Amino acid sequence: MKVDYMEQLLQNRAFAATFLKQVDTLFTTLYQRHHQDTAVVYRYARFLIQASQDERAVEVLKTNRERYPNDPEAWGQDISVNHYLERWETMYGTASDALRIFPKHPYFMTMSGIAAWQMDSLPQAISIFESIVPVAKNDKPLLSQALSILGDLYHATGKSEKSFQVYEKSLKIDPNQMTTLNNYAYHLALVGEKLQKAYDMSKKTIDAEPKNPTYLDTFGWVLYKLGRFQEAKAIFRQVMMYDSDMSAEVLDHYAEVLYALKEFDMAFIYWEQAKLKEKNPELEKKVEERKSQMKR
């Protein structure tokens, strides 16, 4: 009942922000008196993150996990908060410890694989996700997701054909796996293969989620690769509507479209923005070459 009451208080964000000190005192008192109640612990940790007290949230969930070492949910909450905070090394270590108690637990295997990926330990991440596939054979959503991630990892290590093969397996299990459809389409566009197939897959994602800037970027890039530059420009203008902080990669894509349309001044404006976003020697070299071509 107390947790439900605190939940209701926090649903009113304006109230929580105005009386943050008092709400903090209430939560701290609740936790001190009922720290062995996991419902209290989980809600308190969420409040701490909401109040920008990340380290305290991590400490609270770690203590709870140590108090209940045989409770997979306690481990899961600890791993989840580290995932949210992008503390990859801690997340990997905690997931690995959890697997010693709960061998072949799909969630802990997945989280350890994601952490390894984020730490750029790609061979290790591939090995983990390959080991998930037989474990997940009777769990279609998990199997489709694991294959989708494997496809991304194979692509990241230069194994494009192997990547496409596992994407196909993922879509055979779940034809509406949006992440697979998007990434498969994008990677086909990057290598310039089966562009109509890439178009069909990417179109499916934006039909499902028309305001998703990641899916729109892929669709715009596929249109560019198909030579449909005006349509690509219209899509990238939508990306700008839904993503106020476009990545260097997306800015580069839009600049390429504008350059193809001979809107050179605008193209170089967006390339300059891309260079400011991320230091990328290859991009800088390309932009300089384009400028040299313009002078000839």
N, C-alpha and C positions, 0 to 999 in steps of 0.2 A: 504494500500500500504506500509506503514511504517513497519507494523508487518511482511508482506511478505518479505520485504527487510532484516529485522533482522533475520528472519527464515533462509534465504539463507546464511547469514553470519555464523550462527551457524552450518549449515550443514557441513561446512569445520572445523572439530574439531581442526586440526593443526593451522588454522588461529585464531580460537577463543582462543585457549590456548596461542598462541604467543602474541596476543594483548588483553588479558583478561581485563586489566585495561581500555583500550579504549572502548571495547565492553560494559563493566560494566557502563561506563559513558554514553554511547549512550542509553542503556536500562533505566538507572535511569532518564535521561532527558526525554525520551519518556514517562515513567510512570508518572513523575511529571506533564507533560503537558496534558496527556490524561488518568488520573487515573480513570475517569468515564467510559472509554471504556473497556468493559469486555474482548475483544480480546487482548488488550494491557496487561491487568492485568494477564490473564492466561499465556501469553507467557513470561511475566516478571517473574512470579513465577517459571515457568519451568527453565528459565535461572538461577535464584537464586539457585535452587536445584543443577543444573549442576555446579554452581560455589561454591558449599558447603556452601551456606548461608541459611541453612534450616530454622532457626528461622525467618529470614526476609521473606521468602516465605510464611510461615504459617501466619505471621502478615498481609501480603499483601492480601492474600485470605480471611482471617477473616474480614478485613476491607471492602472488596468488598461484602462479604456476608451480612454484616451489612448495607451496602449502598443499597443493593437490596434484602430485606428480603423475597419478594414474588417471587423471581426467583429461581426455583429449580436447575438450572444449577450452580448458584453461590454457593448454598449449596453443590451441588455435587462436585464441584472443591475443596472446602474446605475439605470435607470429604476425597476425593481422595488423596490429598497430605498428610494428616495424616495417611492414610492407607499405602502409599508408605514409609513414615518415621517410620512406626510401633509405632505411638503414640496412643496406643489403648484406653486409658482413655479419651483423648481429642476427638478421633474419635467417641467413644460411646456417649459422651455428646453432640457432635454436631449433630450426627444422631438422637438422641432422641429429641433434640430441633427442628430439621427439621420435624420430624413426628408430632409435635404439630401443625405445619402449613400445612403439607401435609400428613394427616392421611392415613395409609395403602399404602404409596408410596413404591412399591416393592424394589427399589434400597436402600432407606434409611432403610427399615426394614432389608434387607440383610446385609448392612454395620454395623448396630447396633448388629446384631446377630454374625457377624464375630468378632467384637470388644469384645463382651462378651465372646466368645470362647477363644480368645487370652488372655483375662484377667482371664482365668480359672473359669469363672462363667458358668459352664456347664449346670446346670438346667435352668438358665435364657436364655442361648443360645438355648437350646432345645425348650423352650417355644416360643421364637421368631420365630424359623424356622417352628415350628408346625403351628404358626399363618400365616406364609407366604403361606403355601400349599393351603388353600382355596382362597387366594387372587390371586394366580398364576395359577388357574385352567385353564384359557384360554391362558396362555403363556407357551407353552410346554418347551422351553429351560430353562426358569426360574424355572418351576416346577421340571424338571429333576435335575437341579442343587441343588435346595432346598432339595429334597429328598436325593440326594447324600451326602450333608453335614449332614443331619439328621442321615443318616447311620453312618457316622463317629462319630457323637456325641453320638449316642446310644452305639456304640462299646466302646467309651472312658469311658462310665459310666457302662460298664459291661453287657449291654443288647444286647448280640450277636445275638440272634434269631430275635429280633425286628430290629436290624441293617440289617440283611440279608433280611428281608421282605421289608424294604424300598429301599434297593439297587435293589431288583427285580422290584419294582414299577418304579424306576428311569430308569432302562434299558428297561422296557416295553414302556416307553415314547420315549426314545432315546437309541437304542441298541448300538450306537457308542459314548456314553458318556464316554470318556477316563478315567476321574477321578474315576467314579463309577466302571468301569471295573478293574482298577488297585487296588483300595482300597478294593473292594469286594474280589478280588483274594488273596490279601495279608492277609486279615483277615481270610479267609478260611484256608490259609496255616498255620497261627498262631495256629488255633485250630485243624488243621489236618483233616478237613472235606472236602468232595467233591473235592479232589485234581485234578481230571481230569477236572472238571468244572473250577477250579481255573486256571489250565494250559491253557485251551481254551481262557478264558477271558484275561489272561496276555499276551498270544501269540498275541492276537489281538492288544494290545496296542503297543508292540514292532514292529509289522508289520507296524503300522501306524507311529510310531516315534522311529526308530531304534537307535537313538543316545540319547534318553532320559534316563539319569542315574537312575532316580527314577523308571521308568518302567522296566528297565533292572534288577535293584536290586530285584524287586518283582518277575520277571520271574526266576532269579537265585535261589531265596529262594524257589519258588514253585518246581523247578527241584530238589533242595536239599531234600525237603520233600518227593518227589517221589522216592528218592534213586538214582537219575541220577546225581551222583556226578561229573563225568568228564564234562558233559554238563554244570553243574552249574558253575564249575571252569572257563570254557571258557567264560561264560556270565559275571562273575565277573571281569574277565580281561578286558572285554569291558567297564564295569563300571569305572575301573581305567583309561581307555583312555579318557573317556568323563567327568570325575569328578575328578579333581586334589585335591579336599579337601573333601574326603569321610567322612561321619559322623561316629560316634562311632557305631551306629547300623549297618551300612553297613560293616564296618571293622569286626564287630563281626560275621556277616553272612558269610563273606569270610573265616574267621578263622574257623568257624564250617565246612565249605566245605573242607578246607584243612585238618582239623583234621580227618574228615570222610575218606579222601583219604590216611590217615596215613602219611601225610607230616607235622609231628608234630612240627619241628623246625620253619617252616614258619608260621604255625598256631599260635604259641605263639608270634611270632614277630608281627603279626597283632592284636592279643589280647592286647599286650602291647601298640600298637598305639591307640587302642580303649580306653584303660584306661587313656591314656594321653589326649585324646579328651574330655572325659566326666567322671566325678566322679560318678560311679554307683556301689553301694555296692553289688548288685546282680551279676553284671558282674565280679567284683573282686572275689567274693566267688566262682563263677563257674570256673574261671581260676585257682584258687588255688586248687580246687578239681580235675581238670584235671591234674595239675602238680603232685598231690599226687598219682593219678592213674598211672601216667607214672613211678613213682619210685617203684611201687610194682612189 
